[in-house]
Amino acid sequence: MNAAASAYQAPRTFTPLERWLATLAGLTAFFTGLFTASMVNVAVPSVMGSFGVGQSQAQLLLSAFLAMNSTGLLASSWMVARFGQREVFLGALATFGCAGLFCFIAPTFEFLVLSRVVQGMAAGLLQPLVMMVLVQVFPPQKRGLAMGMFSMGVTAAVGIGPAVGGLIIETFQWRLIFLAPIPFTMLAAGLGFFFLPALTRQVSPPRFDWLGFVLVVAIVFCWFTILGNGQRWGWSSDRILMLLVGVLMGLALFIWSQRRAGVTLIDLSLFKNRTYAAGFVFIFFYGFATLALIYAFPVFGQVVQNLPPINAGVLLLPGSIIAGALMPYTGRLTDILPARTLLTVGLLVTAISSFALASADTNTIFWYIAFMLVISRIGSAIVTPPMMTTPLLGLQPLQMPRGAGLTNFAAVFGGANGIGCYVVLLEQRIQFHASNLGATQNFANEAAVELLRGVGGMLSEAGASVFERDAMAIDHLKTMIIAQANALGFQDGFLFIGLTALIPFIPLIFMKNRREVLGFG
């Protein structure tokens, strides 16, 4: 009997208690991976200060994690077949926990990013495995409940991670955020050891497309090195151009490798289905926009509004709680209303909330920002169920597992690219506004002259010498220019996210509703 057959017979052997303990093991592991990913957002300013790096490099702590997470998704099913389900679960958790310890003690920024890469790969191995565990332990009539809990865990982790990260940073120090997930990792490992379904490895496991996998890893490495260092090295520098050539060559080789006969990493025949191909593009760009927005706000709160880390981290929490509560209801609506209707409404809600934040600055009140983020997360709750199910409707049963895995890859990889591209744009726009604002600060600018005179007068009254007064007044002016440039740069960034959230409307045109796919209209 093969592993797939065993998986579907497993529910008959589970008592209710064992079922819920296995579910707790799986969801704890998956929640911990997402929790660890989102918690780092709020630490970006601290990491920049500790290692003296720019934001385009600091964002690698999240984008590199997500990028390698997406590659781990592609290898998960083969790893389970080759080594066994429980063995992969425990091995991935052990790797994840050890990588967290290495993040905590990282002596250099490069070592920290490398440790995050290992964490991301381990977390990627867990996601499909956890979904399969839910299928194994719940009978068909209760799997909707299981998937609802899975979706709620995803949504909650996105909001809880930054809030807990902010609390740790404000109370202790930023490095401790990498130790916070370890108790949950140990809990998941203990539960998994005793209660996870022990599907043994196959005697003759399927072959794995090592060539395709190595090419994907190489492409991801080169591409995110470009995003992380292009601003520092220069976009036309020899190193960046060589990496870009490497990406293009790797992509060409990967497409060739997937078209050849034999075992392949992805099934290109999936993209012959118009709804699936359009859904894949939709998912990529929606992940691009939403994860960029999730990354932006904890950083915006600290850099522009000078909020303490805990306040900046809490920004996402109300929206995530509400979105998690709505997810079961929006999932039911997916079975009632046309998918295109729900996707259109959700996209508009997400885009409008981003555009509404394009005017946010130092003086914008905290609760206005939190409210707009609630609106954004409601849009996500509306979009997610039909977005993840509609592309799979027209696939053959044997295509379903690979199709579902590839859509998960699109969401995570799209999010990693969204964060990387957003930060590149953000740094360029901040630099642009700083240069323009600095060029206007001269003696013809009455506001600047009046500011220098007023600051100089206060310093003179405080007993500062003429030299100290002038130097400190100019430093104050520079600080104000930087603060204004940061605010304008983030405003441009929110506008960029809003425009990106509209891109999925293009593939939406080519997606069919459930009734059309099944031949009812």
Buried (B, 14 or more C-beta within 10 A) or exposed (E): EEBBEBBEEBBEEBEEEBBBBBBBBBBBBBBBBBBBBBBBBBBBBBBBEBBEBBBBBBBBBBBBBBBBBBBBBBBBBBBBBBBBBBBBBBBBBBBBBBBBEBBBEBEEBEEBBBBBBBBBBBBBBBBBBBBBBBBBBBEEEEBBEBBBBBBBBBBBBBBBBBBBBBBBBBEEEBBBBBBBBBEBBBBBBBBBBEBBBBBEBBEEBEEBBEBBBBBBBBBBBBBBBBBBBBBEBEEEEEEBEEBBEBBEBBBEBBEEBBEEEEEBBBBEEBBEBEBBBBBBBBBBBBBBBBBBBBBBBBBBBBBBBEBBBBBBBBBBBBBBBBBBEBBBEBBEBBEEBBBBEBBBBBBBBBBBBBBBBBEBBEEBEBEEBBBBBBBBBBBBBBBBBBBBBBBBBBBEEEBEBBBBBBBBBBBBBBBBBBBBBBBBBBBBBBEBBBEEBBEEBEEEEEEBEEBBEEBBEEBBEEEBEEEEBBEBBBEBBEEBBBBBBBBBBBBBBBBBBBBBBBBBBEBBEEBBBBEBBEEEE
